[in-house]
Amino acid sequence: MKKYVLVSEKLWNREATSFLEKKLSSEWILIHKKEFFTKENLDKIKPNLIFIPHWSYIIPEEIHQKFECIVFHMTDLPFGRGGSPLQNLIVRKIYETKISALRVVKGIDAGPLYLKEPLSLWGSAEEIFIRANSVIIDMIVKIVQGNLIPKEQSGDVVEFKRRKPEESNIINLKDLEEVFDYIRMMDATDYPKAFIEVGNFRFEFSRASIRIDKSIKADVRISKK
């Protein structure tokens, strides 16, 4: 029986391993903590492939040189290599993208591609991530069932820079559509929310919706700076 590893910090991927085991008649092991994602541990598991849908840490070179590691990036590569793909797309008013499945190499998001699938960027960041996860699980099935071989990226390279928390300050935005996009694109667990600071107070926004009169309704958390 073939053996695969799923590396993810997200709780929803704990259910994904059970689905993949039944769907693909294979053994799946979930790694959800950095201390377990080591070459020594992987040497014991001996996986055929390692899939990494949600991971905040650098993948050690000793791992991706020995094992075939596949990550998923929320842009139509080679457009959008780099950090904060969701936010960088939305600030550019790009609302439809593709998830690219690629092999991990030394360069950032520079590896060869297995396949791409479309993804809508409407809704809150949390909703988009959950939707993306469903797409990624389907992509994993296609990669395994099709024994897909990755092909080198082609086209013009466009690089994104990882966005900083202070870039979510909405005080100087020009119109309400921008404000709405900034709030929703940061509205996910563990993400720094869109905010403004007035005097001694910080106002953080979430759960935004556009009303009939084009105004925005949102939850607000107020704290001292």
MDAnalysis code that builds the backbone (N, CA, C; Angstrom):
import MDAnalysis as mda
import numpy as np

u = mda.Universe.empty(675, n_residues=225, atom_resindex=np.repeat(np.arange(225), 3), trajectory=True)
u.add_TopologyAttr("name", ["N", "CA", "C"] * 225)
u.add_TopologyAttr("resid", np.arange(1, 226))
u.add_TopologyAttr("resname", ["MET", "LYS", "LYS", "TYR", "VAL", "LEU", "VAL", "SER", "GLU", "LYS", "LEU", "TRP", "ASN", "ARG", "GLU", "ALA", "THR", "SER", "PHE", "LEU", "GLU", "LYS", "LYS", "LEU", "SER", "SER", "GLU", "TRP", "ILE", "LEU", "ILE", "HIS", "LYS", "LYS", "GLU", "PHE", "PHE", "THR", "LYS", "GLU", "ASN", "LEU", "ASP", "LYS", "ILE", "LYS", "PRO", "ASN", "LEU", "ILE", "PHE", "ILE", "PRO", "HIS", "TRP", "SER", "TYR", "ILE", "ILE", "PRO", "GLU", "GLU", "ILE", "HIS", "GLN", "LYS", "PHE", "GLU", "CYS", "ILE", "VAL", "PHE", "HIS", "MET", "THR", "ASP", "LEU", "PRO", "PHE", "GLY", "ARG", "GLY", "GLY", "SER", "PRO", "LEU", "GLN", "ASN", "LEU", "ILE", "VAL", "ARG", "LYS", "ILE", "TYR", "GLU", "THR", "LYS", "ILE", "SER", "ALA", "LEU", "ARG", "VAL", "VAL", "LYS", "GLY", "ILE", "ASP", "ALA", "GLY", "PRO", "LEU", "TYR", "LEU", "LYS", "GLU", "PRO", "LEU", "SER", "LEU", "TRP", "GLY", "SER", "ALA", "GLU", "GLU", "ILE", "PHE", "ILE", "ARG", "ALA", "ASN", "SER", "VAL", "ILE", "ILE", "ASP", "MET", "ILE", "VAL", "LYS", "ILE", "VAL", "GLN", "GLY", "ASN", "LEU", "ILE", "PRO", "LYS", "GLU", "GLN", "SER", "GLY", "ASP", "VAL", "VAL", "GLU", "PHE", "LYS", "ARG", "ARG", "LYS", "PRO", "GLU", "GLU", "SER", "ASN", "ILE", "ILE", "ASN", "LEU", "LYS", "ASP", "LEU", "GLU", "GLU", "VAL", "PHE", "ASP", "TYR", "ILE", "ARG", "MET", "MET", "ASP", "ALA", "THR", "ASP", "TYR", "PRO", "LYS", "ALA", "PHE", "ILE", "GLU", "VAL", "GLY", "ASN", "PHE", "ARG", "PHE", "GLU", "PHE", "SER", "ARG", "ALA", "SER", "ILE", "ARG", "ILE", "ASP", "LYS", "SER", "ILE", "LYS", "ALA", "ASP", "VAL", "ARG", "ILE", "SER", "LYS", "LYS"])
u.atoms.positions = np.array([
    [0.837, -1.195, 0.000],
    [0.000, 0.000, 0.000],
    [0.878, 1.254, 0.000],
    [0.529, 2.184, -0.874],
    [1.298, 3.426, -0.929],
    [1.004, 4.279, 0.299],
    [1.992, 5.107, 0.626],
    [1.905, 5.910, 1.837],
    [2.180, 7.379, 1.494],
    [1.332, 8.269, 2.018],
    [1.457, 9.698, 1.736],
    [1.412, 10.488, 3.041],
    [2.025, 11.672, 3.000],
    [2.008, 12.575, 4.151],
    [1.297, 13.862, 3.751],
    [0.431, 14.340, 4.635],
    [-0.243, 15.624, 4.472],
    [0.269, 16.550, 5.583],
    [0.864, 17.662, 5.193],
    [1.430, 18.605, 6.155],
    [0.551, 19.853, 6.189],
    [-0.096, 20.090, 7.332],
    [-1.025, 21.220, 7.427],
    [-1.234, 21.632, 8.872],
    [-1.299, 22.951, 9.084],
    [-1.604, 23.485, 10.411],
    [-3.110, 23.588, 10.659],
    [-3.909, 23.473, 9.616],
    [-5.340, 23.726, 9.715],
    [-6.105, 22.517, 10.238],
    [-7.037, 22.772, 11.138],
    [-7.797, 21.693, 11.762],
    [-8.627, 20.919, 10.755],
    [-9.111, 21.617, 9.720],
    [-10.011, 20.932, 8.778],
    [-9.294, 19.829, 8.000],
    [-7.963, 19.834, 7.931],
    [-7.254, 18.785, 7.209],
    [-7.157, 17.477, 7.987],
    [-7.566, 17.502, 9.255],
    [-7.590, 16.254, 10.014],
    [-8.653, 15.313, 9.455],
    [-9.729, 15.890, 8.954],
    [-10.768, 15.073, 8.318],
    [-10.361, 14.662, 6.906],
    [-9.511, 15.470, 6.284],
    [-9.111, 15.197, 4.892],
    [-8.349, 13.892, 4.771],
    [-7.537, 13.553, 5.769],
    [-6.762, 12.314, 5.671],
    [-7.668, 11.086, 5.609],
    [-8.745, 11.108, 6.381],
    [-9.687, 9.975, 6.338],
    [-10.337, 9.864, 4.968],
    [-10.729, 11.014, 4.408],
    [-11.334, 11.022, 3.074],
    [-10.359, 10.477, 2.037],
    [-9.108, 10.936, 2.097],
    [-8.118, 10.522, 1.107],
    [-7.777, 9.042, 1.228],
    [-7.755, 8.517, 2.439],
    [-7.493, 7.088, 2.622],
    [-8.548, 6.239, 1.930],
    [-9.816, 6.636, 2.100],
    [-10.912, 5.875, 1.480],
    [-10.931, 6.078, -0.032],
    [-10.733, 7.330, -0.459],
    [-10.817, 7.656, -1.878],
    [-9.692, 7.007, -2.684],
    [-8.502, 6.951, -2.098],
    [-7.333, 6.521, -2.847],
    [-6.781, 5.167, -2.391],
    [-7.467, 4.517, -1.443],
    [-7.049, 3.195, -0.942],
    [-5.561, 3.180, -0.595],
    [-5.180, 4.123, 0.237],
    [-3.782, 4.273, 0.610],
    [-3.697, 4.779, 2.046],
    [-2.477, 4.790, 2.585],
    [-2.279, 5.255, 3.955],
    [-1.878, 6.728, 3.959],
    [-2.538, 7.508, 4.817],
    [-2.256, 8.942, 4.903],
    [-1.907, 9.315, 6.335],
    [-0.845, 10.080, 6.473],
    [-0.378, 10.517, 7.784],
    [-0.394, 12.041, 7.825],
    [-1.035, 12.604, 8.825],
    [-1.111, 14.062, 8.973],
    [-0.003, 14.543, 9.903],
    [0.748, 15.528, 9.440],
    [1.718, 16.232, 10.283],
    [1.230, 17.661, 10.455],
    [0.938, 18.057, 11.695],
    [0.375, 19.389, 11.910],
    [1.226, 20.260, 12.827],
    [2.385, 19.745, 13.227],
    [3.279, 20.543, 14.056],
    [4.694, 20.509, 13.474],
    [5.373, 21.654, 13.589],
    [6.698, 21.806, 13.003],
    [7.686, 20.768, 13.528],
    [7.586, 20.442, 14.823],
    [8.567, 19.528, 15.418],
    [8.473, 18.102, 14.859],
    [7.341, 17.774, 14.207],
    [7.195, 16.438, 13.623],
    [7.597, 16.394, 12.142],
    [7.758, 17.587, 11.551],
    [8.104, 17.651, 10.130],
    [9.621, 17.701, 9.985],
    [10.243, 16.553, 10.205],
    [11.699, 16.442, 10.169],
    [12.113, 15.329, 9.214],
    [13.331, 15.415, 8.736],
    [13.857, 14.377, 7.846],
    [13.893, 13.028, 8.563],
    [14.242, 13.048, 9.847],
    [14.330, 11.809, 10.611],
    [12.968, 11.116, 10.695],
    [11.939, 11.892, 10.951],
    [10.593, 11.331, 11.037],
    [10.126, 10.814, 9.674],
    [10.411, 11.588, 8.626],
    [10.007, 11.184, 7.280],
    [10.776, 9.952, 6.806],
    [12.022, 9.812, 7.249],
    [12.791, 8.610, 6.901],
    [12.116, 7.354, 7.454],
    [11.482, 7.499, 8.613],
    [10.772, 6.361, 9.206],
    [9.465, 6.067, 8.456],
    [8.782, 7.131, 8.039],
    [7.493, 6.962, 7.349],
    [7.689, 6.429, 5.935],
    [8.697, 6.948, 5.224],
    [8.977, 6.582, 3.832],
    [7.776, 6.866, 2.911],
    [7.358, 8.137, 2.841],
    [6.187, 8.459, 2.012],
    [6.499, 8.452, 0.520],
    [5.504, 8.097, -0.283],
    [5.643, 8.206, -1.729],
    [5.633, 9.663, -2.176],
    [4.759, 10.453, -1.552],
    [4.667, 11.887, -1.838],
    [4.320, 12.619, -0.544],
    [4.712, 13.886, -0.478],
    [4.339, 14.744, 0.648],
    [3.557, 15.922, 0.097],
    [2.327, 16.103, 0.572],
    [1.480, 17.220, 0.148],
    [1.423, 18.259, 1.266],
    [1.618, 19.526, 0.897],
    [1.702, 20.594, 1.897],
    [0.727, 21.712, 1.518],
    [-0.538, 21.598, 1.942],
    [-1.525, 22.613, 1.566],
    [-1.487, 23.890, 2.401],
    [-1.168, 23.798, 3.681],
    [-1.200, 24.972, 4.563],
    [-0.055, 24.877, 5.563],
    [0.973, 25.691, 5.343],
    [2.156, 25.597, 6.191],
    [2.851, 26.951, 6.219],
    [3.181, 27.441, 7.410],
    [3.747, 28.784, 7.566],
    [5.268, 28.801, 7.646],
    [5.878, 27.637, 7.579],
    [7.322, 27.559, 7.812],
    [8.073, 27.194, 6.531],
    [9.351, 27.551, 6.511],
    [10.209, 27.170, 5.398],
    [10.396, 25.649, 5.403],
    [10.312, 25.058, 4.222],
    [10.502, 23.616, 4.102],
    [12.003, 23.358, 3.973],
    [12.603, 22.651, 4.928],
    [14.055, 22.448, 4.907],
    [14.531, 21.796, 3.615],
    [15.681, 22.256, 3.133],
    [16.232, 21.733, 1.889],
    [16.513, 20.237, 1.982],
    [16.913, 19.769, 3.151],
    [17.211, 18.341, 3.312],
    [15.960, 17.487, 3.136],
    [14.780, 18.103, 3.341],
    [13.532, 17.372, 3.133],
    [13.138, 17.381, 1.670],
    [13.078, 18.572, 1.048],
    [12.561, 18.595, -0.324],
    [13.555, 18.068, -1.346],
    [14.824, 17.930, -0.968],
    [15.781, 17.304, -1.887],
    [15.648, 15.785, -1.885],
    [15.237, 15.235, -0.748],
    [15.118, 13.771, -0.658],
    [13.715, 13.283, -0.997],
    [12.690, 14.051, -0.590],
    [11.304, 13.625, -0.797],
    [10.606, 14.558, -1.794],
    [9.693, 13.995, -2.553],
    [8.913, 14.801, -3.493],
    [7.828, 15.529, -2.714],
    [8.005, 16.842, -2.551],
    [7.084, 17.677, -1.776],
    [6.283, 18.557, -2.720],
    [4.969, 18.596, -2.512],
    [4.076, 19.356, -3.376],
    [3.348, 20.400, -2.536],
    [3.487, 21.671, -2.917],
    [2.789, 22.753, -2.232],
    [1.729, 23.334, -3.166],
    [0.858, 24.160, -2.586],
    [-0.251, 24.743, -3.338],
    [-0.237, 26.255, -3.131],
    [-0.196, 26.986, -4.241],
    [-0.046, 28.441, -4.182],
    [-1.232, 29.096, -4.872],
    [-1.780, 30.137, -4.242],
    [-3.035, 30.734, -4.684],
    [-2.866, 31.780, -5.788],
    [-1.986, 31.481, -6.766],
    [-1.875, 32.340, -7.941],
    [-1.636, 31.472, -9.168],
    [-1.795, 32.094, -10.331],
    [-1.568, 31.427, -11.613],
    [-0.080, 31.560, -11.952],
    [0.727, 30.730, -11.322],
    [2.186, 30.824, -11.475],
    [2.611, 30.696, -12.944],
    [3.676, 31.461, -13.325],
    [4.633, 32.190, -12.482],
    [4.188, 33.585, -12.050],
    [2.970, 33.975, -12.351],
    [2.459, 35.238, -11.826],
    [2.168, 35.087, -10.330],
    [2.722, 35.990, -9.531],
    [2.405, 35.998, -8.114],
    [3.239, 35.095, -7.248],
    [4.491, 34.882, -7.618],
    [5.384, 34.150, -6.714],
    [5.609, 34.986, -5.448],
    [5.673, 34.326, -4.296],
    [5.984, 35.056, -3.079],
    [4.847, 35.064, -2.073],
    [4.949, 35.968, -1.085],
    [4.069, 35.940, 0.074],
    [2.742, 36.640, -0.102],
    [1.837, 36.335, 0.824],
    [0.504, 36.957, 0.914],
    [-0.237, 36.958, -0.423],
    [-0.339, 35.808, -1.106],
    [-0.964, 35.815, -2.431],
    [-2.406, 36.294, -2.424],
    [-3.212, 35.853, -1.457],
    [-4.617, 36.266, -1.416],
    [-4.736, 37.776, -1.325],
    [-4.023, 38.382, -0.369],
    [-4.125, 39.819, -0.162],
    [-3.533, 40.601, -1.341],
    [-2.422, 40.118, -1.870],
    [-1.808, 40.810, -3.006],
    [-2.682, 40.767, -4.251],
    [-3.435, 39.705, -4.428],
    [-4.366, 39.638, -5.553],
    [-5.522, 40.611, -5.369],
    [-6.119, 40.608, -4.187],
    [-7.304, 41.436, -3.960],
    [-6.970, 42.920, -4.014],
    [-5.824, 43.343, -3.482],
    [-5.476, 44.768, -3.567],
    [-5.244, 45.188, -5.018],
    [-4.963, 44.226, -5.883],
    [-4.841, 44.513, -7.319],
    [-6.172, 44.364, -8.040],
    [-7.238, 44.146, -7.264],
    [-8.604, 43.967, -7.788],
    [-8.702, 42.751, -8.717],
    [-7.966, 41.708, -8.371],
    [-8.066, 40.424, -9.067],
    [-8.926, 39.517, -8.196],
    [-10.080, 39.123, -8.697],
    [-11.044, 38.381, -7.891],
    [-11.251, 36.936, -8.341],
    [-10.567, 36.548, -9.404],
    [-10.573, 35.148, -9.845],
    [-9.124, 34.742, -10.063],
    [-8.738, 33.606, -9.527],
    [-7.356, 33.180, -9.645],
    [-7.310, 31.686, -9.916],
    [-6.137, 31.118, -9.812],
    [-5.966, 29.669, -9.899],
    [-5.093, 29.210, -8.742],
    [-5.339, 28.003, -8.289],
    [-4.429, 27.378, -7.342],
    [-3.442, 26.545, -8.151],
    [-2.166, 26.807, -7.936],
    [-1.115, 26.070, -8.634],
    [-0.512, 25.031, -7.699],
    [-0.431, 23.804, -8.163],
    [0.242, 22.737, -7.422],
    [1.640, 22.591, -8.005],
    [2.650, 22.749, -7.167],
    [4.012, 22.737, -7.673],
    [4.947, 21.960, -6.755],
    [6.014, 21.471, -7.357],
    [7.024, 20.758, -6.575],
    [7.925, 21.763, -5.876],
    [8.280, 21.471, -4.646],
    [9.149, 22.357, -3.869],
    [10.585, 22.246, -4.370],
    [11.165, 23.408, -4.688],
    [12.582, 23.501, -5.041],
    [13.190, 24.619, -4.205],
    [14.447, 24.914, -4.437],
    [15.127, 25.921, -3.628],
    [14.543, 27.311, -3.825],
    [14.189, 27.691, -5.051],
    [13.626, 29.012, -5.325],
    [12.204, 29.138, -4.811],
    [11.789, 30.351, -4.456],
    [10.451, 30.589, -3.912],
    [9.403, 30.432, -5.008],
    [8.522, 29.438, -4.841],
    [7.416, 29.172, -5.770],
    [7.905, 29.006, -7.212],
    [9.105, 28.471, -7.364],
    [9.717, 28.369, -8.690],
    [9.687, 26.962, -9.265],
    [9.134, 26.006, -8.529],
    [9.177, 24.618, -8.958],
    [8.256, 24.300, -10.114],
    [8.450, 23.149, -10.735],
    [7.585, 22.725, -11.844],
    [6.162, 22.450, -11.367],
    [5.205, 22.597, -12.288],
    [3.777, 22.551, -11.963],
    [3.148, 21.211, -12.339],
    [2.315, 20.700, -11.426],
    [1.543, 19.487, -11.689],
    [0.230, 19.817, -12.385],
    [-0.486, 20.794, -11.852],
    [-1.742, 21.241, -12.445],
    [-2.204, 22.528, -11.778],
    [-3.226, 23.147, -12.368],
    [-3.842, 24.349, -11.811],
    [-5.355, 24.173, -11.830],
    [-6.019, 24.777, -10.847],
    [-7.480, 24.755, -10.797],
    [-7.985, 26.151, -10.428],
    [-9.143, 26.567, -10.970],
    [-9.663, 27.917, -10.698],
    [-10.183, 28.074, -9.278],
    [-10.128, 29.323, -8.783],
    [-10.610, 29.649, -7.442],
    [-11.168, 31.062, -7.431],
    [-12.367, 31.212, -6.861],
    [-12.975, 32.533, -6.682],
    [-12.449, 33.177, -5.404],
    [-12.226, 34.493, -5.456],
    [-11.725, 35.224, -4.299],
    [-12.793, 36.116, -3.681],
    [-14.048, 35.738, -3.822],
    [-15.130, 36.470, -3.171],
    [-15.394, 35.869, -1.797],
    [-15.820, 36.724, -0.863],
    [-16.073, 36.275, 0.503],
    [-14.949, 36.692, 1.432],
    [-15.060, 36.302, 2.687],
    [-14.011, 36.614, 3.651],
    [-12.802, 35.723, 3.407],
    [-11.655, 36.116, 3.949],
    [-10.456, 35.299, 3.799],
    [-10.685, 33.886, 4.331],
    [-11.380, 33.779, 5.468],
    [-11.647, 32.460, 6.042],
    [-12.472, 31.609, 5.080],
    [-13.495, 32.205, 4.470],
    [-14.333, 31.478, 3.510],
    [-13.510, 31.057, 2.288],
    [-12.630, 31.948, 1.838],
    [-11.796, 31.634, 0.673],
    [-10.847, 30.484, 0.989],
    [-10.238, 30.497, 2.176],
    [-9.314, 29.430, 2.547],
    [-10.023, 28.081, 2.628],
    [-11.237, 28.072, 3.170],
    [-11.994, 26.822, 3.257],
    [-12.358, 26.322, 1.853],
    [-12.773, 27.252, 1.000],
    [-13.086, 26.895, -0.383],
    [-11.836, 26.368, -1.095],
    [-10.709, 27.037, -0.878],
    [-9.453, 26.616, -1.491],
    [-9.060, 25.220, -1.024],
    [-9.307, 24.933, 0.248],
    [-8.941, 23.624, 0.768],
    [-9.695, 22.510, 0.055],
    [-10.964, 22.744, -0.244],
    [-11.750, 21.755, -0.974],
    [-11.171, 21.524, -2.371],
    [-10.771, 22.616, -3.013],
    [-10.152, 22.506, -4.337],
    [-8.837, 21.735, -4.248],
    [-8.050, 22.023, -3.219],
    [-6.754, 21.368, -3.054],
    [-6.913, 19.867, -2.845],
    [-7.892, 19.462, -2.051],
    [-8.120, 18.028, -1.836],
    [-8.435, 17.339, -3.164],
    [-9.256, 17.976, -4.000],
    [-9.549, 17.412, -5.323],
    [-8.285, 17.345, -6.185],
    [-7.426, 18.353, -6.061],
    [-6.175, 18.357, -6.823],
    [-5.257, 17.224, -6.379],
    [-5.217, 16.970, -5.073],
    [-4.398, 15.869, -4.564],
    [-4.863, 14.544, -5.164],
    [-6.170, 14.352, -5.223],
    [-6.723, 13.125, -5.814],
    [-6.281, 12.995, -7.276],
    [-6.351, 14.091, -8.025],
    [-5.965, 14.060, -9.442],
    [-4.480, 13.755, -9.607],
    [-3.652, 14.335, -8.741],
    [-2.208, 14.096, -8.837],
    [-1.878, 12.630, -8.576],
    [-2.496, 12.069, -7.531],
    [-2.217, 10.676, -7.177],
    [-2.791, 9.708, -8.215],
    [-4.061, 9.895, -8.559],
    [-4.698, 8.978, -9.508],
    [-4.079, 9.060, -10.897],
    [-3.666, 10.262, -11.295],
    [-3.116, 10.440, -12.637],
    [-1.624, 10.257, -12.735],
    [-0.971, 9.995, -11.579],
    [0.495, 9.897, -11.578],
    [1.113, 11.057, -12.355],
    [0.649, 12.262, -12.072],
    [1.049, 13.431, -12.851],
    [2.533, 13.748, -12.692],
    [3.128, 14.151, -13.798],
    [4.534, 14.554, -13.822],
    [4.581, 16.080, -13.963],
    [5.293, 16.777, -13.086],
    [5.303, 18.239, -13.165],
    [6.088, 18.753, -14.365],
    [5.635, 19.909, -14.880],
    [6.306, 20.554, -16.010],
    [6.797, 21.932, -15.583],
    [7.904, 22.359, -16.150],
    [8.491, 23.640, -15.780],
    [7.526, 24.787, -16.041],
    [7.576, 25.795, -15.204],
    [6.736, 26.976, -15.375],
    [7.134, 27.730, -16.647],
    [6.146, 28.386, -17.250],
    [6.425, 29.201, -18.434],
    [5.658, 30.515, -18.324],
    [6.211, 31.561, -18.898],
    [5.567, 32.873, -18.851],
    [6.408, 33.851, -18.035],
    [5.901, 35.079, -17.957],
    [6.611, 36.137, -17.237],
    [6.453, 35.963, -15.729],
    [7.546, 36.104, -15.022],
    [7.533, 35.991, -13.565],
    [7.136, 37.332, -12.945],
    [6.133, 37.289, -12.065],
    [5.740, 38.463, -11.278],
    [5.831, 38.060, -9.812],
    [6.589, 38.815, -9.037],
    [6.812, 38.468, -7.643],
    [5.995, 39.341, -6.706],
    [5.459, 38.719, -5.662],
    [4.734, 39.423, -4.613],
    [5.618, 39.521, -3.371],
    [5.461, 40.615, -2.640],
    [6.121, 40.747, -1.344],
    [5.126, 40.426, -0.232],
    [5.606, 39.756, 0.796],
    [4.741, 39.466, 1.935],
    [4.282, 40.778, 2.561],
    [2.978, 40.890, 2.759],
    [2.436, 42.122, 3.326],
    [2.654, 42.182, 4.833],
    [2.818, 43.391, 5.339],
    [3.052, 43.614, 6.762],
    [1.752, 44.052, 7.435],
    [1.592, 43.774, 8.732],
    [0.354, 44.140, 9.440],
    [-0.025, 45.601, 9.296],
    [0.960, 46.496, 9.271],
    [0.639, 47.930, 9.176],
    [0.031, 48.313, 7.826],
    [0.181, 47.446, 6.829],
    [-0.417, 47.725, 5.524],
    [-1.923, 47.503, 5.513],
    [-2.472, 46.987, 6.627],
    [-3.918, 46.772, 6.725],
    [-4.639, 47.974, 7.331],
    [-3.927, 49.072, 7.520],
    [-4.542, 50.314, 8.001],
    [-5.383, 50.906, 6.872],
    [-6.682, 51.097, 7.109],
    [-7.586, 51.544, 6.041],
    [-7.854, 53.049, 6.077],
    [-7.145, 53.780, 6.922],
    [-7.463, 55.187, 7.145],
    [-7.319, 56.033, 5.883],
    [-6.400, 55.671, 4.989],
    [-6.136, 56.500, 3.812],
    [-6.695, 55.926, 2.511],
    [-7.569, 54.932, 2.614],
    [-8.153, 54.366, 1.395],
    [-9.112, 55.357, 0.749],
    [-9.272, 55.207, -0.570],
    [-10.003, 56.218, -1.342],
    [-11.499, 55.969, -1.461],
    [-11.923, 54.705, -1.501],
    [-13.354, 54.446, -1.706],
    [-13.812, 53.256, -0.876],
    [-15.124, 53.077, -0.806],
    [-15.702, 52.037, 0.048],
    [-15.398, 50.627, -0.448],
    [-15.281, 50.454, -1.761],
    [-14.953, 49.123, -2.274],
    [-13.588, 48.669, -1.775],
    [-12.641, 49.599, -1.742],
    [-11.325, 49.271, -1.199],
    [-11.416, 48.905, 0.281],
    [-12.194, 49.668, 1.030],
    [-12.356, 49.396, 2.456],
    [-12.941, 47.999, 2.657],
    [-13.972, 47.679, 1.892],
    [-14.602, 46.364, 1.981],
    [-13.599, 45.251, 1.677],
    [-12.807, 45.424, 0.617],
    [-11.819, 44.412, 0.243],
    [-10.763, 44.234, 1.330],
    [-10.303, 45.339, 1.903],
    [-9.282, 45.246, 2.942],
    [-9.809, 44.508, 4.179],
    [-11.044, 44.770, 4.533],
    [-11.598, 44.099, 5.711],
    [-11.729, 42.602, 5.462],
    [-12.320, 42.234, 4.325],
    [-12.590, 40.812, 4.090],
    [-11.317, 40.019, 3.810],
    [-10.326, 40.648, 3.175],
    [-9.130, 39.881, 2.817],
    [-8.258, 39.568, 4.031],
    [-8.512, 40.251, 5.160],
    [-7.780, 39.969, 6.389],
    [-8.633, 39.236, 7.418],
    [-9.862, 38.899, 7.050],
    [-10.816, 38.343, 7.999],
    [-10.714, 36.820, 8.044],
    [-9.680, 36.343, 8.746],
    [-9.456, 34.907, 8.925],
    [-8.768, 34.690, 10.261],
    [-8.900, 33.493, 10.778],
    [-8.286, 33.145, 12.056],
    [-6.791, 33.414, 12.029],
    [-6.309, 34.078, 13.083],
    [-4.883, 34.364, 13.272],
    [-4.327, 35.411, 12.313],
    [-5.173, 36.085, 11.556],
    [-4.700, 37.154, 10.686],
    [-4.909, 38.503, 11.367],
    [-3.974, 39.445, 11.205],
    [-4.167, 40.797, 11.760],
    [-5.266, 41.510, 10.980],
    [-6.267, 41.963, 11.673],
    [-7.440, 42.532, 11.021],
    [-7.155, 43.919, 10.420],
    [-7.981, 44.294, 9.439],
    [-7.957, 45.663, 8.941],
    [-8.304, 46.602, 10.098],
    [-7.687, 47.787, 10.130],
    [-7.846, 48.631, 11.319],
    [-7.681, 50.109, 10.995],
    [-8.090, 50.934, 11.942],
    [-7.710, 52.348, 11.992],
    [-7.344, 52.657, 13.434],
    [-6.542, 53.678, 13.624],
    [-6.197, 54.133, 14.966],
    [-6.574, 55.598, 15.098],
    [-7.314, 55.902, 16.153],
    [-7.758, 57.265, 16.419],
    [-7.427, 57.589, 17.868],
    [-6.580, 58.585, 18.073],
    [-6.202, 58.933, 19.432],
    [-5.548, 57.759, 20.140],
    [-6.111, 57.399, 21.290],
    [-5.556, 56.299, 22.084],
    [-6.155, 54.940, 21.740],
    [-7.005, 54.892, 20.699],
    [-7.765, 53.669, 20.450],
    [-7.462, 53.058, 19.079],
    [-7.616, 51.748, 19.032],
    [-7.445, 50.980, 17.800],
    [-8.775, 50.297, 17.490],
    [-9.258, 50.448, 16.257],
    [-10.524, 49.876, 15.812],
    [-10.207, 48.799, 14.763],
    [-10.576, 47.538, 15.058],
    [-10.312, 46.432, 14.149],
    [-11.633, 45.906, 13.597],
    [-11.647, 45.629, 12.287],
    [-12.899, 45.334, 11.592],
    [-12.938, 43.897, 11.063],
    [-14.134, 43.304, 11.112],
    [-14.340, 41.955, 10.588],
    [-15.801, 41.799, 10.163],
    [-16.111, 40.675, 9.500],
    [-17.492, 40.344, 9.106],
    [-18.152, 41.492, 8.339],
    [-17.480, 41.974, 7.325],
    [-17.990, 43.111, 6.546],
    [-19.017, 42.656, 5.512],
    [-19.998, 43.500, 5.288],
    [-20.981, 43.279, 4.219],
    [-21.362, 44.633, 3.628],
    [-21.673, 44.637, 2.336],
    [-22.087, 45.864, 1.662],
    [-23.597, 45.933, 1.656],
    [-24.132, 47.057, 2.121],
    [-25.577, 47.243, 2.205],
    [-26.135, 47.763, 0.878],
    [-27.465, 47.820, 0.778],
    [-28.129, 48.281, -0.443],
    [-27.709, 49.696, -0.807],
    [-27.502, 50.535, 0.200],
    [-27.091, 51.915, -0.065],
    [-25.591, 52.066, -0.278],
    [-24.901, 50.934, -0.456],
    [-23.461, 50.885, -0.716],
    [-22.602, 51.161, 0.521],
    [-23.230, 51.371, 1.664],
    [-22.457, 51.519, 2.895],
    [-21.973, 50.134, 3.350],
    [-21.046, 50.114, 4.286],
    [-20.484, 48.864, 4.787],
    [-20.891, 48.664, 6.234],
    [-21.364, 47.468, 6.546],
    [-21.644, 47.090, 7.924],
    [-20.604, 46.056, 8.338],
    [-20.015, 46.254, 9.518],
    [-18.957, 45.344, 9.963],
    [-18.925, 45.291, 11.479],
    [-18.394, 44.194, 12.015],
    [-18.119, 44.118, 13.445],
    [-16.849, 44.922, 13.737],
    [-16.828, 45.533, 14.914],
    [-15.681, 46.350, 15.295],
    [-15.201, 45.944, 16.686],
    [-13.913, 45.711, 16.807],
    [-13.288, 45.468, 18.117],
    [-12.467, 46.705, 18.477],
    [-12.749, 47.292, 19.632],
    [-12.055, 48.514, 20.046],
    [-11.139, 48.189, 21.211],
    [-9.881, 48.606, 21.082],
    [-8.922, 48.373, 22.142],
    [-8.030, 49.607, 22.287],
    [-7.318, 49.673, 23.417],
    [-6.372, 50.754, 23.603],
    [-5.097, 50.431, 22.845],
    [-4.483, 51.450, 22.307],
    [-3.223, 51.270, 21.571],
    [-2.111, 50.833, 22.534],
])
